[in-house]
Amino acid sequence: MNRTSNPDPDNRQAGKEGPALNSYRLNILVANKRGVLAQVSSMISKRGADIEELNYKPASKGSLSSLEMVVSAGKGQLKGILNDARKLSDIKAISTDQG
């Protein structure tokens, strides 16, 4: 059996029903170092969610930065993003609220 990856894991192509998507605001405290934004955006992309908004600012402590993101995702996708984020050593804290 030949397995191929599904480029549209949530079946969001035109004409197909997919999971209900909501906008969620993610507040993420990350290490202020090269490549962290790429790690975070890749993690979100792998879950099939879309980044709608992004705001970056240095936190009060010089070694940390604050990422504020609004992502479009289903509830299962959001749960996966939060679980994956807690496994990344460069993410120091993450919280969410529906945007």
N, C-alpha and C positions, 0 to 999 in steps of 0.2 A: 504494500500500500504506500503510495507516494503522498507524503504530507507536505503541505505548503503553508506558509504563514498567511494569516488573514489580515490584509492591510486595513480592514475596517472591522475590528473586533466587536464593536458595539452595534454593527449593522445600521450605521447612520447615513448610508448612501440614500440618495433621493428615492422615494417610493418604498422604503423599508422602515418598519417600526423598530425602534430601539428603546433603550431605557429612558425614562424621564430624566432630563438634564436640568440641573439647577446651577446657579452661580454661588460659589462659596469663597469667602475671603480667608486667605491663609496668612497668618502673621508668623514669620519664621525668623528666628535669631540664629545667625550662621557665623562661622569663623570668617574673618575678613582676610581671605587669601585667594590667590588665583585659582580659577577653575570651579569654584563652589557654585556659582550661578549656572554653569553648564551642567553640573551634577544634578542640581535641583530641577532644572527645566527638562533634562533627559528623563529623570524619574517620573515626572508628571506626564511626559509624552508617552512613555512606555505603558502607562496605565490607560492611554487613550483619551485623556482629558486635554482640554484646550486652555491655554493661558489667555485671558481676556485683558487683564491689566497687570502692570508690574511697576513697583516703586521700590527703589533701593536707597538706603541712607545709612551712613555710618552710625553705629550706636554710641552711647556715651563712653563706653570703654573702647579704646583704640583697636583691640584685637577682635572685636565683634562688629557685625553689620546687621541691619534689619531689612528683611525682604517682606514686602506686602504684595500679595498676589490675589487676583480674582481669577478663579478657574471655573470652567464649565465642565461639570461632571455629574455622573449618576452617584447614588449613595454608595454603591459597592466600589466604584472607582475612588471616591473620596476616602473610604475606609482603607483601601489599598495604599493610597498615597500617604496617609497618615502613618500606617504601619511601616512602609518603606522608609519614610523620612526619619523615623525614630531609630532606624538601623544605621543611618549615615553619621559617621563620627563628626563631620563638620557642621551638622545641624545640632544646635545646642538646646533649642526649644521650638515647639510649634503649637499653634492654637488655631482654631477656625470658628467662623460664624457664617451663617448664610448671608450672602451679599445682596 
